[in-house]
Amino acid sequence: MKYLIEKEISRGGFATVYRGVDVAQRPAAIKKYHKDFLDKEVAQFLTNSVRTHKLLNPESSRFPKLYCHDDRTLVMELIDGIDLSSLGRPPTEVEALATGYQLAICLSEFHDTRPEKPLVHRDVKPCNMIARPNGELVLCDFDLAYIDEQSVDGSDRMIGTPQFYSPEQIQGREVLPISDLFSVGSTLYKLLTGKVVMNNGQGDIEAKVTSALSGLGYGGIKEVIATCWRRGRRYESAEHMTSELANRLRRIGIDPEKSHEVLVGLVAVGN
């Protein structure tokens, strides 16, 4: 596998991503896993990611394309844009609604890739969502994706980002597509407030959610987050969330098909 690294883009808990070019001279995101992770752990991440990429629609603009890989490196399409953890300011309520709608579209397509046994991302958080310059969101990083029993890490190490975990992940129960929607609520809360609600996955989930919502002074987006967090009611699927947020956007005069345009200014601030 041949590629040329140009510069570091981001550094996470178990991998560093670099900007570079692949053997075909295409701009590429090159993900190299840290050496302190065991070979079997890295093998699990790589297997999950490669298997997921193969299931996704290669023509979709909502996911980066996989170019090639070896035993500790993934080489993928470089998405021009900024991840949601690097925005220069909190979104307005309208921008947050548009962000939620874009997130729901990504997850609806992700989950529906295989309707009979939906994929589950299991690591929805701001840094795994890249906003293109035109405001469209791209869902990235499939290392923890749940495909089937073979995609579950067997080690005792806590993998992922517990601050954005769903109750199912915290409690060690089966993850479902709605688990990703809980994490969407936590992602929107983080963007709006700069805070996380789960505190490393420890403590009473209900109490933490109640406290977080009581201090959130937003209107419609507060209801969206509460629904993601299953307070009073819940979204049954990402498709259900997409439909409801589309209606919310229409009520405030925004065409859902052009909702990405609402995010252009927010993305520009982050650059």
C-alpha positions as CSV (number, residue, x, y, z in Angstrom):
1,M,0.0,0.0,0.0
2,K,1.5,3.3,-1.1
3,Y,0.6,6.8,0.2
4,L,2.3,10.0,1.1
5,I,1.7,11.8,4.4
6,E,1.6,15.6,4.2
7,K,0.4,16.8,7.7
8,E,-1.5,15.8,10.7
9,I,-5.2,16.6,10.7
10,S,-6.4,15.2,14.1
11,R,-5.4,13.0,16.9
12,G,-7.8,10.8,18.9
13,G,-7.6,8.3,21.6
14,F,-6.6,5.4,19.5
15,A,-5.5,6.8,16.1
16,T,-4.1,9.8,14.3
17,V,-5.4,11.1,11.0
18,Y,-3.1,12.7,8.4
19,R,-3.8,14.5,5.2
20,G,-1.9,13.0,2.2
21,V,-2.3,11.4,-1.2
22,D,-2.7,7.8,-2.2
23,V,-1.0,5.9,-5.0
24,A,-3.5,7.3,-7.5
25,Q,-2.6,10.9,-6.4
26,R,-6.0,11.4,-4.8
27,P,-6.2,13.6,-1.7
28,A,-6.6,11.1,1.2
29,A,-7.3,10.9,4.9
30,I,-4.7,8.5,6.3
31,K,-5.7,6.9,9.6
32,K,-2.9,5.3,11.6
33,Y,-3.7,3.4,14.8
34,H,-1.5,4.1,17.8
35,K,1.1,1.5,18.7
36,D,-0.2,1.1,22.3
37,F,-3.3,-0.7,21.1
38,L,-3.0,-4.4,20.8
39,D,-2.9,-6.0,17.4
40,K,-6.2,-7.8,18.1
41,E,-7.9,-4.5,19.0
42,V,-6.7,-2.7,15.9
43,A,-7.7,-5.7,13.8
44,Q,-11.3,-5.4,15.3
45,F,-11.4,-1.7,14.4
46,L,-10.1,-2.3,10.9
47,T,-12.5,-5.2,10.3
48,N,-15.5,-3.1,11.5
49,S,-14.6,-0.2,9.3
50,V,-13.7,-2.2,6.2
51,R,-16.9,-4.3,6.4
52,T,-19.0,-1.2,7.0
53,H,-17.5,0.6,4.0
54,K,-18.3,-2.4,1.8
55,L,-21.9,-2.4,2.8
56,L,-22.5,1.4,2.3
57,N,-23.6,2.8,-1.0
58,P,-20.3,3.8,-2.8
59,E,-22.2,6.6,-4.6
60,S,-23.4,8.3,-1.4
61,S,-22.0,11.7,-0.5
62,R,-22.8,11.1,3.2
63,F,-19.9,8.8,3.9
64,P,-16.2,8.9,3.0
65,K,-15.0,6.2,0.5
66,L,-12.4,3.7,1.5
67,Y,-9.4,3.5,-0.8
68,C,-7.2,0.8,0.8
69,H,-5.8,-0.5,4.1
70,D,-3.2,-2.6,5.7
71,D,-3.0,-4.1,9.2
72,R,-2.7,-0.7,11.0
73,T,-3.7,1.9,8.5
74,L,-6.8,3.0,6.6
75,V,-6.6,5.3,3.6
76,M,-9.9,7.0,2.8
77,E,-11.4,9.8,0.8
78,L,-10.4,13.2,2.2
79,I,-13.6,15.2,3.0
80,D,-13.1,18.9,2.4
81,G,-14.7,20.6,5.5
82,I,-14.6,20.9,9.2
83,D,-15.7,18.5,12.0
84,L,-18.3,19.7,14.4
85,S,-16.0,19.7,17.3
86,S,-14.0,22.5,15.7
87,L,-16.7,25.1,15.1
88,G,-15.8,28.6,16.1
89,R,-19.1,29.3,18.0
90,P,-22.2,27.5,19.3
91,P,-25.0,27.2,16.7
92,T,-28.1,29.3,16.9
93,E,-31.3,27.3,17.5
94,V,-32.1,27.3,13.7
95,E,-28.6,26.1,12.9
96,A,-28.9,23.4,15.6
97,L,-32.2,22.3,14.0
98,A,-30.6,22.1,10.6
99,T,-27.6,20.2,12.1
100,G,-30.0,17.7,13.8
101,Y,-31.8,17.2,10.5
102,Q,-28.5,16.6,8.6
103,L,-27.4,14.2,11.3
104,A,-30.7,12.3,11.0
105,I,-30.4,12.1,7.2
106,C,-26.9,10.5,7.6
107,L,-28.0,8.0,10.2
108,S,-31.2,7.1,8.3
109,E,-29.1,6.2,5.3
110,F,-26.6,4.4,7.5
111,H,-29.2,2.4,9.3
112,D,-31.1,1.6,6.2
113,T,-28.1,0.2,4.3
114,R,-29.2,-3.2,5.5
115,P,-32.9,-2.9,6.6
116,E,-33.2,-6.5,7.8
117,K,-30.4,-6.1,10.3
118,P,-29.5,-2.3,10.6
119,L,-26.0,-1.1,11.1
120,V,-25.4,0.8,14.3
121,H,-22.6,3.4,14.3
122,R,-22.0,3.3,18.2
123,D,-19.7,6.4,18.1
124,V,-21.9,9.4,17.1
125,K,-20.2,12.5,18.4
126,P,-19.1,16.0,17.1
127,C,-15.7,15.0,15.8
128,N,-17.1,12.1,13.7
129,M,-19.3,14.5,11.7
130,I,-17.7,16.6,9.0
131,A,-19.5,19.6,7.5
132,R,-18.6,20.3,3.9
133,P,-18.2,24.0,2.9
134,N,-21.8,23.9,1.5
135,G,-23.1,22.8,5.0
136,E,-23.8,19.1,4.1
137,L,-22.8,16.7,6.9
138,V,-20.7,13.5,6.3
139,L,-20.7,10.6,8.9
140,C,-17.2,9.2,9.5
141,D,-15.3,6.7,11.6
142,F,-16.8,3.2,11.5
143,D,-14.3,1.5,13.8
144,L,-17.0,0.7,16.4
145,A,-19.9,0.1,14.0
146,Y,-22.1,-2.8,15.0
147,I,-22.6,-5.1,12.1
148,D,-23.2,-8.5,13.9
149,E,-21.7,-10.4,16.8
150,Q,-18.3,-10.5,15.1
151,S,-18.1,-6.7,15.3
152,V,-18.1,-6.6,19.1
153,D,-14.7,-6.0,20.7
154,G,-13.9,-8.8,23.2
155,S,-11.3,-6.9,25.3
156,D,-11.9,-5.4,28.7
157,R,-10.7,-1.9,27.6
158,M,-13.3,0.9,27.4
159,I,-13.5,1.7,23.8
160,G,-15.1,4.8,22.3
161,T,-16.3,8.0,24.0
162,P,-18.5,7.4,27.0
163,Q,-19.7,11.0,27.2
164,F,-21.8,10.3,24.1
165,Y,-22.8,6.7,24.9
166,S,-26.4,5.6,24.9
167,P,-27.9,3.9,28.0
168,E,-27.6,0.6,26.2
169,Q,-23.8,1.1,25.8
170,I,-23.4,2.2,29.4
171,Q,-25.3,-0.7,30.7
172,G,-23.8,-3.3,28.4
173,R,-27.1,-4.1,26.7
174,E,-27.8,-4.7,23.0
175,V,-27.3,-1.6,20.9
176,L,-30.0,-0.6,18.4
177,P,-30.4,2.2,15.8
178,I,-32.2,4.3,18.4
179,S,-28.9,4.1,20.5
180,D,-27.3,6.3,17.8
181,L,-30.2,8.8,18.2
182,F,-29.6,9.2,21.9
183,S,-26.0,10.1,20.9
184,V,-27.4,12.7,18.5
185,G,-29.1,14.4,21.4
186,S,-25.8,14.4,23.3
187,T,-24.0,15.8,20.3
188,L,-26.5,18.7,19.9
189,Y,-26.3,19.4,23.6
190,K,-22.5,19.6,23.4
191,L,-22.6,21.9,20.4
192,L,-25.1,24.3,22.1
193,T,-23.6,24.3,25.6
194,G,-20.0,23.1,25.3
195,K,-20.9,20.5,28.0
196,V,-21.3,16.8,28.0
197,V,-24.1,15.1,29.9
198,M,-22.9,11.6,30.6
199,N,-19.6,12.3,32.4
200,N,-17.7,9.2,31.2
201,G,-20.9,7.1,31.4
202,Q,-21.0,7.2,35.2
203,G,-23.9,8.1,37.5
204,D,-27.7,8.1,37.2
205,I,-28.6,8.5,33.5
206,E,-32.1,9.8,34.3
207,A,-30.9,12.3,36.8
208,K,-28.2,13.6,34.5
209,V,-30.6,14.0,31.5
210,T,-33.2,15.8,33.7
211,S,-30.6,18.2,35.0
212,A,-29.2,18.9,31.6
213,L,-32.6,19.6,30.1
214,S,-33.6,21.9,33.0
215,G,-30.7,24.1,32.2
216,L,-31.2,24.2,28.5
217,G,-32.9,27.5,27.6
218,Y,-33.7,26.7,24.0
219,G,-37.2,26.1,22.6
220,G,-37.7,23.7,19.7
221,I,-34.2,22.2,19.8
222,K,-34.7,21.4,23.5
223,E,-37.7,19.3,22.5
224,V,-35.6,17.6,19.9
225,I,-32.9,16.7,22.3
226,A,-35.4,15.6,24.9
227,T,-37.0,13.3,22.3
228,C,-33.5,11.9,21.4
229,W,-33.0,11.3,25.1
230,R,-36.5,9.6,25.3
231,R,-38.0,12.0,27.7
232,G,-41.8,11.8,27.4
233,R,-41.6,10.3,23.9
234,R,-38.8,9.2,21.5
235,Y,-37.9,8.9,17.9
236,E,-38.6,5.4,16.7
237,S,-36.0,5.6,14.0
238,A,-33.7,8.0,12.2
239,E,-36.3,8.2,9.4
240,H,-38.9,9.3,12.0
241,M,-36.5,12.0,13.3
242,T,-35.8,13.2,9.8
243,S,-39.5,13.6,9.1
244,E,-40.2,15.4,12.3
245,L,-37.3,17.8,12.0
246,A,-38.3,18.5,8.3
247,N,-41.7,19.6,9.6
248,R,-40.0,21.8,12.2
249,L,-37.9,23.4,9.6
250,R,-40.9,24.0,7.3
251,R,-42.8,25.7,10.1
252,I,-40.0,28.3,10.4
253,G,-39.8,28.8,6.7
254,I,-36.8,26.7,5.8
255,D,-36.9,24.1,2.9
256,P,-35.5,20.9,4.4
257,E,-33.8,20.2,1.1
258,K,-31.8,23.4,1.5
259,S,-31.2,23.1,5.2
260,H,-27.5,22.6,4.6
261,E,-27.4,26.2,3.4
262,V,-28.3,27.3,7.0
263,L,-25.0,25.8,8.2
264,V,-22.7,27.6,5.7
265,G,-22.0,30.5,8.0
266,L,-21.4,28.3,11.0
267,V,-18.9,26.2,9.1
268,A,-17.1,29.2,7.8
269,V,-16.7,30.5,11.3
270,G,-14.9,27.3,12.3
271,N,-12.4,27.5,9.4
